[in-house]
């Protein structure tokens, strides 16, 4: 059976929420510079749009960290495939993620980054699946809390497909 995509969150809803998140982050980091760390690949779309809406000075770096293969469920094994290019000591770090479900990846990553002595570490995600949480991670900024469905679009993929959709959709017809 071939998969189909059902729209869960429209492009307009995402735009409105990203604007609101940018405003809140700008207020919370007033008088500071925020160092965004994008979690690749899925977080790239969200971070680029978010950064354009933050009014305080912004610097950026990228990491590739994950616990997924080509399937729809977490493998439970976290690995860093691409580390940061710059040191974060003394910086106000905001991790930007596309989706948080089990929390395993972010729990591990936050611990790793805190050992690098940043001034602060906060977490921003476009999508949160709190019903799937197995590790306790504090999410400071949430775009949308969503049900436990497999989603794609706006950077999220299924076997490297559908990242370019301008909305968040639910994959249907997948085992």
Secondary structure by P-SEA (a helix, b strand, c coil): cbbbbbbcccaaaaaaaaaaaaaaaaaaaccbbbbbbbccccaaaaaaaaaaaccccccbbbbbbbcccccccccccccccccccccccccbbbbbbcccccaaaaaaaaaaaaaacccbbbbbbcccccccccbbbbbcccccccccccccccccccccccccccbbbbbcccc
